[in-house]
């Protein structure tokens, strides 16, 4: 995989939709989790600062690798160029949370 690949990962966390960019995405060494490495954020070379991106950057500051539960990942796209990382409200917000379903069930013997 070339170093120029960038992945957009969209996932749900505590009732909010997170959109982050990373250079590496794998199935992970922990069963049921997606491993996201080398998070990419916008450069501070511009005068205009996006407070939304600064918030998510501060949340992931110092994180080398993060593991996302597979059931919380909405989408993973390989993109040509990086966009703006952001946190947004989950549309159709409800106070009902889906019960986590098992990923597999043991075989009955």
PAMARMI-336771 format. One line per field, with one value per residue (C-alpha): x, y, z; residue number from 1. Coordinates in nm, 3 decimals, padded with zeros to 5 digits. Layout:
X <- [X:...]
Y <- [Y:...]
Z <- [Z:...]
k <- [NUM:...]
This chain:
X <- [00.000:00.143:00.191:-00.033:-00.350:-00.590:-00.901:-01.208:-01.359:-01.710:-01.828:-02.075:-01.959:-02.187:-02.466:-02.237:-02.102:-01.724:-01.549:-01.173:-00.894:-00.613:-00.333:-00.381:-00.698:-00.690:-00.919:-00.714:-00.556:-00.852:-01.152:-01.449:-01.251:-01.122:-00.768:-00.710:-00.353:-00.173:-00.461:-00.434:-00.553:-00.535:-00.218:-00.206:-00.049:-00.369:-00.488:-00.848:-00.892:-01.191:-01.311:-01.478:-01.155:-00.960:-01.202:-01.158:-00.783:-00.765:-00.970:-00.728:-00.411:-00.134:-00.325:-00.098:-00.364:-00.733:-00.960:-01.320:-01.590:-01.696:-02.065:-02.000:-01.830:-02.071:-01.836:-01.472:-01.375:-01.040:-01.025:-00.797:-00.740:-00.802:-01.110:-01.197:-01.234:-01.550:-01.798:-02.167:-02.496:-02.659:-02.963:-03.295:-03.163:-03.353:-03.313:-03.332:-03.003:-02.988:-02.891:-02.551:-02.587:-02.329:-02.102:-02.119:-02.296:-02.126:-02.215:-02.450:-02.310]
Y <- [00.000:00.336:00.607:00.842:00.646:00.826:00.671:00.854:00.669:00.759:00.612:00.674:00.746:00.852:00.979:01.177:01.103:01.130:01.173:01.123:01.068:00.815:00.662:00.304:00.105:-00.268:-00.534:-00.513:-00.758:-00.739:-00.942:-00.721:-00.398:-00.188:-00.058:00.301:00.435:00.754:00.997:01.296:01.646:01.976:02.177:02.493:02.687:02.883:03.181:03.054:02.788:02.552:02.506:02.173:02.026:02.167:01.991:01.650:01.706:01.778:01.465:01.243:01.427:01.182:00.883:00.658:00.399:00.371:00.068:00.123:-00.134:-00.287:-00.218:00.156:00.203:00.342:00.369:00.353:00.519:00.544:00.906:01.098:01.387:01.469:01.661:01.827:01.601:01.678:01.573:01.618:01.533:01.203:01.282:01.131:01.137:00.909:00.826:00.456:00.276:-00.046:-00.351:-00.477:-00.796:-01.073:-01.099:-01.476:-01.738:-02.055:-02.369:-02.601:-02.949]
Z <- [00.000:-00.104:00.159:-00.041:00.044:00.273:00.427:00.551:00.848:00.962:01.292:01.574:01.929:02.216:01.990:01.759:01.412:01.382:01.048:01.063:00.811:00.846:00.642:00.767:00.837:00.922:01.065:01.381:01.619:01.858:01.738:01.645:01.618:01.328:01.380:01.261:01.255:01.153:01.192:00.959:01.047:00.859:00.873:01.084:00.798:00.731:00.931:00.951:01.219:01.210:01.572:01.483:01.352:01.648:01.885:01.721:01.692:02.066:02.140:01.946:02.053:02.138:01.993:01.790:01.707:01.789:01.784:01.680:01.754:01.422:01.488:01.534:01.195:00.937:00.643:00.533:00.204:00.031:-00.088:-00.322:-00.081:00.280:00.387:00.715:01.020:01.213:01.477:01.399:01.565:01.476:01.262:01.363:01.715:01.942:02.305:02.213:02.156:01.959:02.162:02.044:01.844:01.871:01.570:01.575:01.777:01.899:01.711:01.900:01.951]
k <- [1:2:3:4:5:6:7:8:9:10:11:12:13:14:15:16:17:18:19:20:21:22:23:24:25:26:27:28:29:30:31:32:33:34:35:36:37:38:39:40:41:42:43:44:45:46:47:48:49:50:51:52:53:54:55:56:57:58:59:60:61:62:63:64:65:66:67:68:69:70:71:72:73:74:75:76:77:78:79:80:81:82:83:84:85:86:87:88:89:90:91:92:93:94:95:96:97:98:99:100:101:102:103:104:105:106:107:108:109]
